[in-house]
Amino acid sequence: MINFIGITHDNHFENVSIDNAVLSNYKWFWVDFSEPTDEELKHLSNTFHFHPLAIEDCVQEFQRPKLDYYNNYTFYVTHIVREERNEIIKEELDFFVGESCIVTFHKVPSIEVTKVWTRFLSQESIENWDPYYIFYEILDKIVDNYFPLVYRIEDELEKMVENNESHSMNFLMNELFETRNMLLNLLHTINPMRDLLYRMLNSHHLNLNRISERREYFSDIYDHLLKLSEMVMTNREVTADIRDSYLSLSSQQTNNVMKLLTIITSIFAPLTFIAGIYGMNFENIPELSWKYGYFLSLGLMAAIGVTMLLWFKKKGWFK
């Protein structure tokens, strides 16, 4: 589906079909390609004459967030992220932005585009609106939607640290590695988006009045991306600390078990030795004919066991 809004020179809307629109009659226009068909894709080249490489980036998935400079417009690739069943889902949203047009392209419905489109149509006055402001509004909503996901991950990490539900170590480790994968996936989107904004704000190619006028707006988005990047990196460090703590705790528990087994084995080794000697089937063992030999052997075993327990306790093995 292709939605078209043309803004006349006296700042009025004209919502017409793309096939009936005369682009030269408008001050500027906004075209939204939402889940376009193969036939509708032809408008990118036949109607707007965009560069074939930019069109190829739109059609092929999945491009890294970036920007490319062309003669009369700039092509942007951005990522929308959402969570579905504890998995990060990325959706691509592309922009063609020039002085007299903005074209948005997405293969799946975009809530961000819909919100800005609805708000734009509800404005009584659009004198302060232009393609770069439309671009800013959508980009701002894309970045703002990253925050709830990062905050939710932080809450999950806090629950892992507290472990109030007394989950097993294996369960917590599985949850932890899933969270680390989610953070890494987010980082692969946030950092390129941050670099994209940095290039916008510092590139000589974008020495345009509209960008310069709204530099503080795009700087605010850049600051948000910096904050998000730091939050994700900090959370990854937290997951590494939690992982190391779990491994250390698991190692300590293993050491305690091995220490207990070592103590038991050490105590029973001499007792087994005594029982083994007198359990042999030789006839000429003098102690076998003693009247109190059995009780003496049991007493000797008990004395050895108690002595070794006291010695282990003195050495601090039970601490």
C-alpha positions, 0 to 999 in steps of 0.5 A: 500500500502506498499513502501519499500526502502532498503539501501545497505552497499555501500549506494545505494537505492534498491526500491523493493517489500516487498515480494521480499526483503531480509532484512538481505542484507541491511544496513538499510531499510525504510518501509511505510505502507500507508492505508494498507489492512488486508493482508498487515497488516500481514507483521508487525508480519510475516515479521518484528515480531513486538510485538503484543501489538504494532501491536494492537496499530497500528490497533486500533484508537485512541492512545495517543502519546506515546513510548514503548520500545522493544528489538531491536526497539522503538514504537512511536505513534504520532499525525498529526493535521489539520483543517477542517471546523473549527474543529481539525482533528487528524490523527495517525502516528506510527513508529517502529524505530531501528538501522537497520530499520524504519517502518512508519504506517498510515491509511490515506495518510500522507503529512509529510511522502511523503515529507520526502520520496521524499526528501530522494530519491532525495539525491545524498548522503545518508551517513548521513541518518539513521532510526533516522534521517528519524524519526527526519525529519518526526517528525519535519514536524509534529510539524512544521505544528502545528504552522500555526493552532495556529497562525490562532487561535491567529488571530481569537482571535484578531478579536474577541477582536477588533470586527470591524464587530460589531457582536452580543454578542451571535455570539461572545460567540459561536465563542469564545467557539468553539475556546476554544474547538479547543485549548483544542483539540490541548492541548490534542495532544501537551502536550503528544507529548511534554512528548514523546520528553522529555522521548526520551531525558532523558530516560536511555532506549534510550541510543543509539549512533544515538539518542545521536548524534542527541540529539540537533535535537530532543531537537529543536523539544522539544523546539518547543513543549514547545513553542506551549504548552505555546502559547496554554495555553496563548491563553486559558487564553486570551479566558477566559479573553474575555469571562469574559469581554463579560459577564461583558459587558452583565451584565452591559448592563442588569444593565443599562436596569434595571436601566432605567426601575426602573426609569420609574417605580418609576416615574409612580408609584405616577402618577398611584396612583393619577390616580387610586384615581380619577379614582374610581367611587364614587360619593362623591369625592369633587375634581371631582366637581372642575372647575380646578381639572383636570388641577391641577391633571395634573400639580401635576403629571407633578411636581412629574415627573419632581421632581423625574427626577431631584432627580434621576439625582442628585443621579447620576442614569443617569451616 
